[in-house]
Amino acid sequence: ALTFAAERHAGQRRDADQALFILHPLEVAQLLRGRDYPDHVVAAGVLHDVIEDTGADYQDLETRFGAAVATLVQDVSEPPGGGDYATRKARLREAVARASADAAAVYAADKVAKTRELRLDTVRRKPPVAQLDPEKLEHYWASLELLEHRLGHHALVRQLRFELEALTLLPPRD
Protein backbone atom coordinates (compact mmCIF):
# COMPACT_ATOMS: atom_id res chain seq x y z
CA ALA A 1 0.00 0.00 0.00
CA LEU A 2 2.82 2.39 0.85
CA THR A 3 4.62 1.76 -2.45
CA PHE A 4 1.39 2.22 -4.41
CA ALA A 5 0.49 5.44 -2.56
CA ALA A 6 4.01 6.83 -2.93
CA GLU A 7 3.99 6.12 -6.67
CA ARG A 8 0.54 7.68 -7.12
CA HIS A 9 1.36 10.78 -5.05
CA ALA A 10 4.81 11.23 -6.65
CA GLY A 11 5.51 14.90 -7.27
CA GLN A 12 2.67 16.12 -5.05
CA ARG A 13 3.49 18.51 -2.21
CA ARG A 14 1.69 19.46 0.99
CA ASP A 15 0.26 22.97 1.00
CA ALA A 16 1.48 23.82 4.51
CA ASP A 17 5.20 23.24 4.07
CA GLN A 18 5.75 21.96 0.53
CA ALA A 19 7.00 18.63 1.94
CA LEU A 20 6.30 15.48 -0.05
CA PHE A 21 2.56 14.81 0.09
CA ILE A 22 3.10 11.14 1.05
CA LEU A 23 3.97 12.34 4.56
CA HIS A 24 0.28 13.08 5.14
CA PRO A 25 -1.00 9.54 4.36
CA LEU A 26 1.92 8.15 6.38
CA GLU A 27 0.83 10.21 9.38
CA VAL A 28 -2.74 8.99 8.98
CA ALA A 29 -1.53 5.37 8.84
CA GLN A 30 0.67 5.89 11.91
CA LEU A 31 -2.24 7.34 13.87
CA LEU A 32 -4.28 4.23 13.03
CA ARG A 33 -1.42 1.84 13.78
CA GLY A 34 -0.89 3.61 17.10
CA ARG A 35 -4.51 2.80 17.96
CA ASP A 36 -3.98 -0.90 17.13
CA TYR A 37 -6.09 -0.97 13.98
CA PRO A 38 -5.60 -4.05 11.79
CA ASP A 39 -3.44 -3.97 8.68
CA HIS A 40 -6.31 -3.46 6.22
CA VAL A 41 -7.41 -0.29 8.04
CA VAL A 42 -3.83 1.01 8.24
CA ALA A 43 -3.46 0.28 4.50
CA ALA A 44 -6.64 2.29 3.85
CA GLY A 45 -5.09 5.12 5.86
CA VAL A 46 -2.05 5.12 3.57
CA LEU A 47 -4.30 5.01 0.51
CA HIS A 48 -7.08 7.32 1.70
CA ASP A 49 -6.31 10.15 -0.77
CA VAL A 50 -5.51 8.17 -3.93
CA ILE A 51 -9.06 8.20 -5.33
CA GLU A 52 -9.46 11.95 -4.79
CA ASP A 53 -5.94 13.11 -5.65
CA THR A 54 -4.57 10.68 -8.25
CA GLY A 55 -5.76 8.69 -11.24
CA ALA A 56 -6.52 5.63 -9.12
CA ASP A 57 -10.06 4.36 -8.79
CA TYR A 58 -11.99 1.84 -6.71
CA GLN A 59 -11.24 -0.99 -9.18
CA ASP A 60 -7.47 -0.35 -8.96
CA LEU A 61 -7.64 -0.60 -5.19
CA GLU A 62 -9.92 -3.63 -5.16
CA THR A 63 -7.65 -5.50 -7.58
CA ARG A 64 -4.48 -4.74 -5.63
CA PHE A 65 -5.69 -4.66 -2.01
CA GLY A 66 -9.11 -6.31 -1.87
CA ALA A 67 -12.64 -5.07 -1.41
CA ALA A 68 -12.27 -4.26 2.31
CA VAL A 69 -9.46 -1.75 1.72
CA ALA A 70 -11.03 -0.35 -1.46
CA THR A 71 -14.35 0.19 0.31
CA LEU A 72 -12.72 2.00 3.22
CA VAL A 73 -10.87 4.33 0.85
CA GLN A 74 -13.99 4.97 -1.19
CA ASP A 75 -16.00 5.67 1.97
CA VAL A 76 -13.63 8.49 3.01
CA SER A 77 -13.26 9.95 -0.51
CA GLU A 78 -15.35 12.90 -1.58
CA PRO A 79 -18.44 11.55 -3.38
CA PRO A 80 -18.97 12.56 -7.01
CA GLY A 81 -20.84 15.73 -7.75
CA GLY A 82 -20.02 19.37 -7.99
CA GLY A 83 -20.74 22.29 -5.78
CA ASP A 84 -18.87 24.68 -3.59
CA TYR A 85 -16.55 23.63 -0.77
CA ALA A 86 -19.28 23.54 1.89
CA THR A 87 -21.61 21.45 -0.29
CA ARG A 88 -18.91 18.94 -1.25
CA LYS A 89 -17.72 18.55 2.35
CA ALA A 90 -21.27 18.14 3.66
CA ARG A 91 -21.76 15.33 1.12
CA LEU A 92 -18.52 13.72 2.34
CA ARG A 93 -19.60 13.91 5.99
CA GLU A 94 -22.96 12.32 5.06
CA ALA A 95 -21.10 9.46 3.35
CA VAL A 96 -18.85 8.93 6.38
CA ALA A 97 -21.91 8.98 8.66
CA ARG A 98 -23.27 5.97 6.74
CA ALA A 99 -19.93 4.14 6.51
CA SER A 100 -18.37 1.61 8.88
CA ALA A 101 -16.70 2.49 12.17
CA ASP A 102 -13.34 1.63 10.55
CA ALA A 103 -14.01 4.19 7.79
CA ALA A 104 -14.92 6.76 10.45
CA ALA A 105 -11.61 6.02 12.19
CA VAL A 106 -9.68 6.60 8.93
CA TYR A 107 -11.61 9.84 8.50
CA ALA A 108 -10.81 10.86 12.10
CA ALA A 109 -7.09 10.15 11.63
CA ASP A 110 -7.15 12.20 8.43
CA LYS A 111 -8.78 15.13 10.21
CA VAL A 112 -6.24 14.96 13.07
CA ALA A 113 -3.38 15.09 10.58
CA LYS A 114 -5.00 17.86 8.52
CA THR A 115 -5.71 19.96 11.62
CA ARG A 116 -2.06 19.68 12.60
CA GLU A 117 -1.16 20.73 9.07
CA LEU A 118 -3.48 23.76 9.36
CA ARG A 119 -1.73 24.77 12.56
CA LEU A 120 1.66 24.39 10.87
CA ASP A 121 0.49 26.46 7.92
CA THR A 122 -0.82 29.16 10.24
CA VAL A 123 2.47 29.39 12.13
CA ARG A 124 4.65 29.33 8.99
CA ARG A 125 2.95 32.32 7.37
CA LYS A 126 4.75 35.61 7.75
CA PRO A 127 3.32 37.29 9.67
CA PRO A 128 1.35 34.50 11.37
CA VAL A 129 -2.32 34.56 10.46
CA ALA A 130 -4.71 34.58 13.39
CA GLN A 131 -7.82 34.16 11.22
CA LEU A 132 -8.27 30.74 9.67
CA ASP A 133 -10.52 29.92 6.73
CA PRO A 134 -13.99 29.92 8.35
CA GLU A 135 -15.42 27.37 5.87
CA LYS A 136 -12.61 24.94 6.55
CA LEU A 137 -12.94 25.37 10.31
CA GLU A 138 -16.69 24.84 10.07
CA HIS A 139 -16.10 21.60 8.14
CA TYR A 140 -13.59 20.36 10.73
CA TRP A 141 -15.87 21.16 13.66
CA ALA A 142 -18.80 19.51 11.86
CA SER A 143 -16.56 16.50 11.24
CA LEU A 144 -15.75 16.36 14.95
CA GLU A 145 -19.46 16.44 15.79
CA LEU A 146 -20.10 13.60 13.35
CA LEU A 147 -17.23 11.55 14.75
CA GLU A 148 -18.30 12.10 18.36
CA HIS A 149 -21.73 10.81 17.39
CA ARG A 150 -20.30 7.81 15.45
CA LEU A 151 -17.31 6.85 17.63
CA GLY A 152 -18.02 8.43 21.01
CA HIS A 153 -14.96 9.06 23.15
CA HIS A 154 -12.60 7.19 20.84
CA ALA A 155 -8.94 8.23 21.23
CA LEU A 156 -8.78 9.69 17.70
CA VAL A 157 -11.92 11.73 18.32
CA ARG A 158 -10.49 13.09 21.58
CA GLN A 159 -7.26 13.89 19.76
CA LEU A 160 -9.16 15.73 17.02
CA ARG A 161 -10.98 17.80 19.64
CA PHE A 162 -7.63 18.69 21.24
CA GLU A 163 -6.11 19.66 17.88
CA LEU A 164 -9.09 21.82 16.92
CA GLU A 165 -9.18 23.54 20.29
CA ALA A 166 -5.44 24.18 20.09
CA LEU A 167 -5.88 25.59 16.60
CA THR A 168 -8.75 27.91 17.44
CA LEU A 169 -8.17 28.80 21.09
CA LEU A 170 -4.41 29.26 20.98
CA PRO A 171 -3.72 31.09 17.71
CA PRO A 172 -0.12 32.08 17.06
CA ARG A 173 1.00 35.58 18.00
CA ASP A 174 3.53 37.80 16.30
N, C-alpha and C positions, 0 to 999 in steps of 0.2 A: 504494500500500500504506500509506503514511504517513497519508494523508487518511482512508482506511477505518479504520485502527487508531485514529486520534485520535477519529473519530466514535464508534466502538464503545466506547472506553474513557472517553468524556466523563463527567466527574463522579467518576471513580474516583481514589483517592488511594493513594500508597504508604504502607505501614505505618510504615516507619522514620522518615519525616520529613514525612508528609502532603503531599508535593509531588505534582503531577499524575502519575498512574500512567504516562502515555505516555512519561515519561522513562526508565522501565525498558526497554520495547521499543526505544526509540531507542539506548540504551546497547548492547543486544544487537546491533542492526544495525551500530552503529559498530565493535564488536569484530570482527564478521565482515568488514566492509568493510576494516578495518585489516589483515586477513589475506588480502586480495585474493580473497575469495569473489565469485562472479558475482552478478549482480543478483537472480536468482531466489532465491538462498540468503539474501541480505541482506533481500529482501522477506519471506521466511519468518521471519527474525529479528524484523522489525517486527511481524509478525502472530502470533508464536508463542503469545500468550496469548488470542487472540480466541475460540477454541473453548471453552476452559476458563472464561473470565471474562466473556463477553458472550453475546448471543443468536445469534452467528454459528455456522454449521456448515460442514462440509466442502463441501457443495454451493454455498454462498455463495462460498467461497474459490475453488472450481474454476471457477465461472462468471466471476468477476471477474479471477482471476489465473492460471488454468490448473491442470492436474492436478499439475505438478511442485511448485508452491508449496503447493497444498492438501495434498498428500501429506506434504511436510516438516512443515507445521504439525500435521497430524494425528499424525504420528509422534512429536512431542515433547509432545503433549497427553495428560493423564492418561486412560488407557483407562476405558471405562464399568465400573461395578461399585462396590459399596460397600466398607465396611471402615474400619478405623482408619487413621490417618496412615501408619504403617509398612507396612501391607498395600497401600494405594493407591500409595505411592511405590515399593515393590518391583515392583508391576505396571508402573509407568511405566518403571523401569529395564530391566525385561525387554523392553518394547516398543522402547526405544531400542537395546538390544543387538541386536535383529533388524533395525533400520532401516539406512538408508544412512549412509555416512560423512558426507555433508552434514547429515543429520538429527542425527548425533552432534555435529557441530560447532555447530549451532544450540543443542543441549542444553548443550554445554560453555560457550558464550558466555552462555547464561542463568544457568548456575551461577556463573560468574565474577561477573556483575552482582549476583546474589542474595547471594553471599558478601560482596561489598562492602557491600551494603545491610544485611546482618546486623551487620557491623562498625560501620557508621554508627549503627544502632539501639542497639547495645551502648554506644557512646560517648555518645549523646544522653541516655540514661536518667540520672536523678538519684536516687541516686548511680549511677555506672556499675556495670553488672552484670558480674561476672566469670564467672558460670556461665551458659552458653548452653543452650538447649533441647537436651537430649541426643538426642532422636529426630531433630531436624532436623540436628544435626551428624552423626549416624550416616548419615542419608540422603545428605548432601553428601560424606562420605568414601566411601561405597559408590558414589556417582556418579563420583567421581574414579577409583576402582578400575576401574569399567566403562570409563570413557573412556581410561584408560591402556591397557587391554586392546584397545579398539577402534581408538584413534588413535595409540597409542605416545607419542612425545615431541613431539607437535604443540604449537605455541606456545600455543594456548588451554588445553591440558591442563596444561602447565607453569605457566601463569598461574593456573589454578585451584588447583594445589598450593600455589603461593606465597600466594594469598589465604587458603586454609584454614589454612596454617601460621601466617600472620600473625594470623589470627583466634583460633586456639587456643593458640599459644605466646606471644603477646604481648598478653594481655588488658589492657584499660585499668585504670589504677590511679586511686584517688581523688586 
